[in-house]
Structure formats: structure tokens, C-alpha cells
Amino acid sequence: MTGGTGRTGTWWRNCGSEKPEVPECDTARVHVADVELLPPSIAIGRSIVIVRVPRLPLPCEYPMNHNAKPSSDRQDGASPLHENSVCIVGCGNVGMASAFALVQSGLIRELVLVGHDDEKTEGEVMDLEHAVAVPMKSPIRIVAGSYADAARSAIVVVTAGAPSGDPDVSRLDLLEKNVGIVREIVGKLMAEGFNGVLLMATNPVDVLALVAQEASGLPSAQVIGTGTLIDTARLRSLLAGELGVEPRGVEAYIIGEHGESEIAVWSGARVAGLPLTLYPGADALAPPERLLDQIRHAAPEVVRRKGNTAYAIALCIERICEAVLRDERAVLAVSARMEGHYGLDGVYLGTPCVIGRNGIERTIALDLDDSEMAGLKASAKTLKESRASLDAPKD
């Protein structure tokens, strides 16, 4: 009997006159030769585990109300349904690279762009609409929107800010320029009743994620910074290249500030399940501080050559949005508010978190050795001082 119900996650082939009994939310094993069509799965030996699980609708299958009234201030406003709508505030290099990544991902049904230059924003919308049409994919509605449109989105990504354009300008140097921009954006967003996930990408991202959370009044779980996700990816890529494995075979984290004071958790780094120090060839790696220095200065080196960074952080933004929209419970190194984690409070910094539909479902404090803990606390001190500087009297 040939069969397979993609809507329930159960698949079978040549199993006799009846499909195999597969209890709800349980597992069954079938011989590999008996299976022709398979969902993504892990084969162990000659068995495949098949799980019947409730199927979440794909983004393209959420209903859209085509008769919905547009927002009051735009003739082409966003849909009132927001389950798989993402808004990007800021249509610069990072914002538009993120928009293109989201369009390509197939995750969303609606993309709202909010920019300070209406004509440019409309041009970006037109360009993306043409891009959507080319591969004949599932339709995506793209809107040059208002903050009322933004507030109806499941996720609002903030990329707006003053570009440095200078590799010698640190992320913290941008704080005074960008704090006013972020507070203005968050104020307008909350005035429209936003209650989704707020994803901050504007630098310095850790301090501005805290500012955004304080200004919005949202639960800290709903305000996420892109944090050290990009730094963690860079570290894994660097180690993988040196050791001759693919990056997915490396588990290592950068935590703390997304910037000069970030630290690498060498004590917990593993390759193919082995501690890093035991993996063949690890003894030939450069000293840890030199490797960390490469990670810390990766972005300035890109800026020195092309004036900005965009693609890598855009894919980090897309990855976080994916984890939220699909309720993945993915473990990602993002910036989260510390509430007793590592003995710290009142500061956002990068650490592994479980990311799902509600934003940060769980914040994970890694087991650090003494030097790593000291480095993390120094990083937190730097971030707290930067936040405190915003309230200090100006001369």
C-alpha cells in the first residue's frame, strides 16, 4: 500500500494492506527498504524513526483576509493578521539584506518596511515585489507601512541607526547617536499597541536591547538582541576551517557583549562530540586569545574594505525570526536580560537561549571556568557603565 499523509507527519510504503500502527505522539521503526518517501529524518543503521506529531501550518498556509480594511493612514496597509508577518524598521544595508533573506526563506506571508525616507522605502518594496514574482513562490505581501502596520506584526526587527562607516569607531561609540532613534521607534510602536517579539539589531545591540525593553515595558522575554549569534557563527566557522570539519560539527559559544569585551567559552568547546583540546589537530591551533581577537575584529575588517557589514547579520536576523515563527525552541546565542544568570542582573548580554514563539523561552547560563566568569563579569560591567552613561548629566 502506498501512502503518506504529510499533514500528520506519518509516512509508509509497502507495509501490507494496512498502514503500520503508529500511536499518537509516539514512534515506530520501519525497515529502510520499505520506505520510499520520507520527511527529514535521522537514519540509524537500517532503521528510521517515524514520529506522528501534530503538524503546524506552514507560513504560506495561514489564512489571509483579503477583504481586510487597510490601516487608517495608508491605502495599502498591512493585514490585521500577524501570525507570520515581520516588520523591519530601518531600510539601510542591514535592513534590506534582512528583508531579502526573509523573502527568500519562504517563512513569511507579509513583510512590512518602515523607513524614514518614504520614496526610498517604496522603491525597496517595489524591488522586493519583483523579486518575489521571479521564482513563482508562495505569495508574500510587501508593504511600505506605518507604525500601525508594524504593530500588527508578530516580529518587529529594528535595524535603524546611524552608520559608523569607520572601522575604528566601536559599537559603543554609536550609543549616543542611536539611543534617541531607538527610543523614538519604540515609543511609536508601543503607542500603536504592539505586543509581539521585538528583535533589536541596532548597535550597540546589548545596551540598546535593554533601552528598548525598558522603554517598551514589554516582558524581557519578548525583547531580543541579535547579540553574539554572529560572533558564535564566526568562531565555529574559524575552528571548522582550521580543523577540517564543517561548522555544524563544532559546538562553541561567544558570550557577553557583542563587541570588544566578548569572551569565548573555550572550556565548553567541542568538535564532533570531543572536547576541543582532544580533537586531532587542535594542538596546532593558534593561541585562544589570537583566535578570539580575529572574531572581535572580523566586522571592522569588513567595514574597512566595503564600508559596512550586512549579509551575515541579515542571516542571523532571519534565523531568529525562523525560530520564533516556527516555535522551534532552537538554542541560539542572543542578547537576553540577565535575571540572576551568572550572578548578574539588569543587563542584556549574549548567551545561549531557547527561542520559540514567545521569544526567549529559556535563558541558559553556561558552566564557565574561573577566567571565563571573570571575563564575562568584566563584559557585563562595561555594558552597565554604558547604560548608566545615558542617565549621567551632560556638560
C-alpha positions as CSV (number, residue, x, y, z in Angstrom):
1,M,0.0,0.0,0.0
2,T,1.4,3.3,-1.0
3,G,0.6,6.2,1.3
4,G,1.8,9.2,3.2
5,T,0.0,12.0,4.9
6,G,2.2,15.0,5.0
7,R,-0.4,16.7,7.2
8,T,0.1,14.3,10.1
9,G,3.7,13.6,9.7
10,T,3.1,9.8,9.1
11,W,4.7,8.1,6.1
12,W,4.5,4.5,4.9
13,R,5.2,2.3,1.8
14,N,4.8,-1.4,1.0
15,C,3.7,-2.3,4.5
16,G,1.0,-4.7,3.6
17,S,-2.7,-4.0,3.3
18,E,-2.8,-1.7,6.3
19,K,-0.6,1.2,7.3
20,P,1.6,0.5,10.3
21,E,0.1,1.3,13.7
22,V,1.8,4.5,14.9
23,P,0.5,5.7,18.2
24,E,-0.2,9.5,18.5
25,C,3.0,11.3,19.5
26,D,4.9,8.1,19.7
27,T,7.5,6.4,17.5
28,A,7.6,3.4,15.2
29,R,10.6,1.8,13.4
30,V,10.4,0.5,9.8
31,H,12.9,-1.1,7.5
32,V,14.7,1.4,5.2
33,A,13.8,-0.7,2.2
34,D,10.1,-0.3,3.0
35,V,10.2,3.4,2.8
36,E,10.2,5.4,-0.4
37,L,9.1,8.9,0.6
38,L,10.5,10.3,3.8
39,P,10.2,13.5,5.7
40,P,13.5,14.9,7.1
41,S,14.7,12.2,9.5
42,I,17.8,10.6,11.0
43,A,18.7,7.1,9.9
44,I,20.4,4.9,12.4
45,G,21.8,1.7,10.9
46,R,19.0,0.4,8.8
47,S,16.1,1.9,10.8
48,I,14.3,5.2,10.6
49,V,12.4,6.7,13.4
50,I,9.0,7.9,12.3
51,V,7.0,10.2,14.6
52,R,3.4,11.1,14.3
53,V,3.1,14.7,15.6
54,P,0.6,17.4,15.3
55,R,1.5,19.4,12.2
56,L,1.9,23.2,12.4
57,P,0.7,25.0,9.3
58,L,3.4,26.3,7.0
59,P,3.7,30.1,6.8
60,C,2.1,30.1,3.3
61,E,-0.9,28.3,4.7
62,Y,-2.0,30.8,7.2
63,P,-5.3,32.4,6.1
64,M,-5.1,35.9,4.8
65,N,-8.1,38.2,5.0
66,H,-8.1,39.7,1.5
67,N,-11.1,41.9,2.5
68,A,-9.4,43.4,5.4
69,K,-9.6,47.2,5.6
70,P,-6.3,49.0,5.2
71,S,-4.8,50.9,8.1
72,S,-6.2,54.4,8.5
73,D,-3.2,56.3,7.3
74,R,-2.2,54.1,4.3
75,Q,-4.3,52.9,1.4
76,D,-2.2,49.8,1.1
77,G,-1.8,48.9,4.8
78,A,-0.8,45.6,6.3
79,S,-3.2,42.8,7.0
80,P,-4.7,42.7,10.5
81,L,-3.4,39.1,10.8
82,H,0.1,39.0,12.2
83,E,0.9,35.3,12.8
84,N,3.6,35.2,10.2
85,S,4.1,38.9,9.4
86,V,7.5,40.5,10.1
87,C,8.2,44.3,10.1
88,I,11.7,45.8,9.6
89,V,12.2,49.3,10.8
90,G,15.2,50.8,9.0
91,C,15.8,50.3,5.3
92,G,19.5,50.7,5.2
93,N,22.1,48.0,4.3
94,V,21.2,45.6,7.2
95,G,17.5,46.2,7.0
96,M,17.3,45.4,3.3
97,A,19.7,42.5,3.4
98,S,17.4,41.1,6.2
99,A,14.3,41.8,4.1
100,F,15.7,39.9,1.2
101,A,16.8,37.0,3.4
102,L,13.3,36.7,4.8
103,V,11.7,36.9,1.4
104,Q,14.0,34.1,0.2
105,S,13.3,32.0,3.3
106,G,9.6,31.3,2.5
107,L,8.8,31.8,6.2
108,I,6.6,34.8,5.9
109,R,3.3,35.8,4.3
110,E,3.8,39.5,4.9
111,L,6.7,41.9,5.2
112,V,6.3,45.5,6.4
113,L,9.0,48.0,5.8
114,V,9.2,51.2,7.8
115,G,11.8,53.8,6.8
116,H,12.4,57.5,7.3
117,D,12.6,58.2,3.5
118,D,9.2,57.3,2.1
119,E,10.3,57.3,-1.5
120,K,13.3,55.1,-0.9
121,T,11.1,52.7,1.2
122,E,8.5,52.5,-1.6
123,G,11.3,51.8,-4.1
124,E,12.6,48.9,-1.9
125,V,9.1,47.5,-1.7
126,M,8.8,47.6,-5.5
127,D,12.1,45.9,-5.9
128,L,11.2,43.1,-3.5
129,E,7.8,42.6,-5.1
130,H,9.6,41.9,-8.4
131,A,12.0,39.5,-6.6
132,V,9.0,37.6,-5.2
133,A,7.5,37.3,-8.6
134,V,10.5,35.8,-10.3
135,P,10.7,32.3,-8.8
136,M,6.9,32.0,-8.7
137,K,7.0,31.2,-5.0
138,S,4.1,31.4,-2.5
139,P,2.8,34.9,-2.5
140,I,4.3,37.4,0.0
141,R,2.6,40.7,0.6
142,I,5.2,43.5,0.9
143,V,4.1,46.8,2.4
144,A,5.7,50.2,2.8
145,G,4.0,50.7,6.1
146,S,3.3,52.9,9.1
147,Y,3.9,52.1,12.8
148,A,0.2,51.0,12.9
149,D,1.1,48.4,10.3
150,A,4.3,47.5,12.2
151,A,2.4,46.9,15.5
152,R,0.3,44.2,13.9
153,S,3.4,42.1,13.1
154,A,4.4,39.0,15.0
155,I,8.0,40.3,15.0
156,V,9.4,43.8,14.6
157,V,13.1,44.0,13.7
158,V,14.9,47.3,14.5
159,T,17.9,47.9,12.3
160,A,17.6,51.7,12.1
161,G,20.6,53.7,13.3
162,A,23.5,55.9,12.4
163,P,26.0,54.0,10.3
164,S,29.6,54.3,11.5
165,G,31.3,53.8,8.1
166,D,34.6,53.8,10.1
167,P,36.3,50.6,11.2
168,D,37.9,52.5,14.1
169,V,34.5,53.5,15.6
170,S,33.4,50.9,18.2
171,R,29.9,49.8,18.6
172,L,29.7,51.5,22.0
173,D,30.8,54.8,20.3
174,L,27.5,54.7,18.4
175,L,25.4,54.7,21.6
176,E,24.7,58.4,21.9
177,K,23.7,58.7,18.3
178,N,21.4,55.6,18.3
179,V,19.7,55.7,21.7
180,G,17.4,58.6,20.7
181,I,16.5,56.8,17.4
182,V,15.6,53.6,19.3
183,R,13.5,55.3,21.9
184,E,11.6,57.2,19.2
185,I,10.9,54.0,17.3
186,V,9.8,52.0,20.4
187,G,7.6,54.8,21.6
188,K,5.7,55.0,18.3
189,L,5.5,51.2,18.1
190,M,4.0,50.9,21.6
191,A,1.6,53.7,21.0
192,E,0.0,51.5,18.4
193,G,-0.4,48.6,20.8
194,F,2.5,46.3,19.7
195,N,2.7,43.1,21.8
196,G,4.9,40.8,19.7
197,V,8.6,40.0,19.7
198,L,10.9,42.9,19.4
199,L,14.2,42.0,17.8
200,M,17.0,44.5,18.1
201,A,19.9,44.7,15.7
202,T,21.0,48.3,16.0
203,N,24.4,48.7,17.7
204,P,25.5,48.7,20.4
205,V,22.9,46.0,20.4
206,D,23.2,44.8,24.1
207,V,22.7,48.3,25.6
208,L,20.0,49.2,23.1
209,A,18.1,46.0,23.7
210,L,18.0,47.0,27.4
211,V,16.9,50.5,26.4
212,A,14.2,49.1,24.1
213,Q,12.9,46.7,26.8
214,E,12.8,49.5,29.4
215,A,11.1,51.9,27.0
216,S,8.5,49.4,25.7
217,G,7.5,47.9,29.1
218,L,7.4,44.5,27.3
219,P,8.4,41.4,29.2
220,S,12.1,40.8,28.8
221,A,11.4,37.5,27.0
222,Q,9.8,39.5,24.2
223,V,12.8,41.7,23.6
224,I,15.8,40.0,22.0
225,G,19.1,41.4,20.7
226,T,20.9,39.7,17.9
227,G,23.8,39.5,20.4
228,T,26.7,37.2,19.9
229,L,24.9,34.9,17.4
230,I,27.1,36.3,14.6
231,D,30.2,36.0,16.7
232,T,29.4,32.4,17.6
233,A,28.9,31.6,13.9
234,R,32.3,33.2,13.1
235,L,34.0,31.2,15.8
236,R,32.6,27.9,14.7
237,S,33.5,28.7,11.1
238,L,37.0,29.6,12.1
239,L,37.5,26.4,14.1
240,A,35.9,24.3,11.5
241,G,38.2,25.7,8.8
242,E,41.3,25.1,10.9
243,L,40.3,21.6,11.8
244,G,38.9,20.4,8.5
245,V,35.3,19.8,9.5
246,E,32.0,21.5,8.7
247,P,30.8,24.2,11.1
248,R,27.9,22.1,12.3
249,G,30.3,19.7,13.8
250,V,31.6,22.4,16.1
251,E,29.9,23.5,19.3
252,A,31.4,26.6,20.8
253,Y,30.0,29.9,22.0
254,I,30.9,33.6,22.2
255,I,29.1,35.3,25.1
256,G,29.0,38.7,26.7
257,E,29.0,42.0,24.8
258,H,28.7,41.9,21.1
259,G,31.9,43.8,20.9
260,E,35.4,44.3,22.3
261,S,34.7,42.7,25.7
262,E,33.1,39.5,24.4
263,I,34.6,36.1,25.5
264,A,34.9,32.7,24.1
265,V,33.8,29.7,26.2
266,W,36.8,27.5,25.4
267,S,36.2,25.2,28.4
268,G,32.9,24.0,26.8
269,A,34.0,24.0,23.2
270,R,33.6,20.6,21.4
271,V,34.2,19.2,18.0
272,A,32.4,16.0,16.8
273,G,31.4,15.4,20.5
274,L,35.0,15.6,21.7
275,P,36.4,18.4,23.9
276,L,38.2,20.8,21.6
277,T,41.6,20.1,23.2
278,L,41.2,16.3,22.5
279,Y,40.2,16.7,18.8
280,P,43.0,15.7,16.4
281,G,44.9,18.7,15.2
282,A,43.6,21.1,17.9
283,D,47.1,21.3,19.3
284,A,48.2,23.2,16.1
285,L,45.5,25.9,16.5
286,A,46.6,29.5,17.2
287,P,46.5,30.6,20.9
288,P,43.0,31.2,22.1
289,E,43.5,34.9,22.6
290,R,44.6,35.3,19.0
291,L,41.6,33.3,17.7
292,L,39.3,35.5,19.8
293,D,41.0,38.6,18.5
294,Q,40.1,37.5,15.0
295,I,36.5,37.2,16.0
296,R,36.4,40.6,17.7
297,H,37.8,42.3,14.7
298,A,36.1,40.5,11.9
299,A,33.4,43.2,11.4
300,P,35.9,46.1,11.4
301,E,37.9,44.3,8.8
302,V,34.8,44.0,6.6
303,V,33.9,47.7,7.2
304,R,37.4,48.7,6.3
305,R,37.1,47.1,2.9
306,K,33.4,47.7,1.9
307,G,32.1,50.3,4.3
308,N,29.5,48.1,6.1
309,T,28.5,44.6,7.2
310,A,25.1,43.3,6.1
311,Y,24.8,39.7,4.8
312,A,25.9,37.7,7.9
313,I,23.9,39.7,10.4
314,A,20.9,39.6,8.0
315,L,21.0,35.8,8.0
316,C,21.2,35.9,11.9
317,I,18.1,38.0,11.9
318,E,16.4,35.6,9.5
319,R,17.4,32.6,11.7
320,I,16.0,34.2,14.9
321,C,12.7,35.1,13.1
322,E,12.5,31.5,11.8
323,A,12.9,30.1,15.4
324,V,10.1,32.4,16.6
325,L,7.7,31.9,13.7
326,R,8.1,28.1,13.7
327,D,8.2,27.9,17.5
328,E,11.4,25.8,17.1
329,R,12.8,26.0,20.6
330,A,16.1,26.5,18.9
331,V,19.2,27.2,21.0
332,L,20.8,30.4,19.7
333,A,23.3,32.8,21.3
334,V,21.3,36.0,21.5
335,S,21.3,39.0,23.8
336,A,19.0,38.5,26.7
337,R,18.3,40.3,30.0
338,M,20.2,38.7,32.9
339,E,17.9,38.0,35.9
340,G,20.3,36.1,38.2
341,H,22.0,34.2,35.4
342,Y,25.8,34.1,36.0
343,G,25.0,36.1,39.2
344,L,24.1,39.2,37.0
345,D,21.0,41.4,36.9
346,G,19.8,44.4,34.9
347,V,22.0,43.9,31.9
348,Y,21.5,42.4,28.4
349,L,24.3,40.3,27.1
350,G,24.8,37.4,24.7
351,T,24.3,33.8,26.0
352,P,22.6,30.7,24.6
353,C,18.8,30.9,24.8
354,V,15.9,28.7,23.8
355,I,14.0,30.7,21.2
356,G,10.4,29.9,20.4
357,R,7.0,31.5,19.7
358,N,7.1,33.7,22.8
359,G,10.6,35.0,22.2
360,I,13.1,33.9,24.8
361,E,11.6,30.7,26.3
362,R,14.6,30.0,28.5
363,T,18.0,31.7,29.2
364,I,20.9,29.3,29.6
365,A,23.8,30.1,31.9
366,L,26.8,28.1,30.7
367,D,29.2,26.4,33.1
368,L,32.3,28.7,33.0
369,D,35.8,28.3,34.4
370,D,37.1,31.0,36.7
371,S,38.8,33.0,33.9
372,E,35.8,32.9,31.7
373,M,33.5,34.0,34.5
374,A,35.8,36.9,35.3
375,G,35.8,37.9,31.6
376,L,32.0,37.8,31.5
377,K,31.6,39.9,34.6
378,A,34.0,42.4,33.1
379,S,32.0,42.5,30.0
380,A,28.8,43.0,31.9
381,K,30.4,45.9,33.9
382,T,31.3,47.6,30.6
383,L,27.7,47.3,29.4
384,K,26.3,48.5,32.7
385,E,28.6,51.5,32.6
386,S,27.5,52.3,29.1
387,R,23.8,52.2,30.1
388,A,24.5,54.3,33.1
389,S,26.2,56.9,31.0
390,L,22.9,57.7,29.3
391,D,21.5,59.0,32.5
392,A,24.5,60.9,33.5
393,P,24.3,64.8,33.5
394,K,25.6,66.2,30.2
395,D,28.2,69.0,30.4
